[in-house]
């Protein structure tokens, strides 16, 4: 991912049927946190693929050259909360540091 971009990225959750759950995808870098509730989810057996598109404003909150932690939390109809492992993705810079550039 890069600052001031509108990336669409996918997170694969193995071995979890998220049908009927409230799903939260969280990205965190230091004190900066973005949480997307109920992103697009595609279920394939016991695996789920979450698809999220961030805005330029959202990606601008993160600093380049540092990792961003990513985690999914699912809450089922009984209130049982299931968190995934936390993974880290690298966050790159964007040469054109102008928000909402249209040409």
Buried (B, 14 or more C-beta within 10 A) or exposed (E): BBBBBEEEBEBEBEEBBBEEBBBBBBBBBEEEEBEBEEBEBEEEEEBBBBEBEBBBEBBBBBEEEEEBBBBBBBBBEEEEEBEBEEEEBEBEEBEEEEEEEEE
